[in-house]
Amino acid sequence: MTRIAVLLIVLSLAACGTKGSLELPPGPAPEPLFGSGKTASLDVSTPTRTKNQ
């Protein structure tokens, strides 16, 4: 029974990614499903140090 489970797991993992890379169809981008699609911009950059520190 465990051999069947192992075989199914191996086959399912082997099938991952065999369809190829995902591509968007040509044309304009689709509208977002929820809201305007604009997110609040957060400053996540690392602060730079000056030479005095």
Distance bins in CASP14 RR format, pairs under 12 A and 6 or more apart:
PFRMAT RR
TARGET T0000
AUTHOR 0000-0000-0000
RMODE 2
METHOD distances of the structure
MODEL  1
1 7 0 0 0 0 0 1 0 0 0 0 0
1 8 0 0 0 0 0 1 0 0 0 0 0
2 8 0 0 0 0 0 1 0 0 0 0 0
2 9 0 0 0 0 0 1 0 0 0 0 0
3 9 0 0 0 0 0 1 0 0 0 0 0
3 10 0 0 0 0 0 1 0 0 0 0 0
4 10 0 0 0 0 0 1 0 0 0 0 0
4 11 0 0 0 0 0 1 0 0 0 0 0
5 11 0 0 0 0 0 1 0 0 0 0 0
5 12 0 0 0 0 0 1 0 0 0 0 0
6 12 0 0 0 0 0 1 0 0 0 0 0
6 13 0 0 0 0 0 1 0 0 0 0 0
7 13 0 0 0 0 0 1 0 0 0 0 0
7 14 0 0 0 0 0 1 0 0 0 0 0
8 14 0 0 0 0 0 1 0 0 0 0 0
8 15 0 0 0 0 0 1 0 0 0 0 0
9 15 0 0 0 0 0 1 0 0 0 0 0
9 16 0 0 0 0 0 1 0 0 0 0 0
10 16 0 0 0 0 0 1 0 0 0 0 0
11 18 0 0 0 0 0 1 0 0 0 0 0
12 18 0 0 0 0 0 1 0 0 0 0 0
24 30 0 0 0 0 1 0 0 0 0 0 0
29 37 0 0 0 0 0 1 0 0 0 0 0
30 37 0 0 0 0 0 1 0 0 0 0 0
31 37 0 0 0 0 1 0 0 0 0 0 0
32 38 0 0 0 0 1 0 0 0 0 0 0
32 39 0 0 0 0 0 1 0 0 0 0 0
47 53 0 0 0 0 0 1 0 0 0 0 0
END
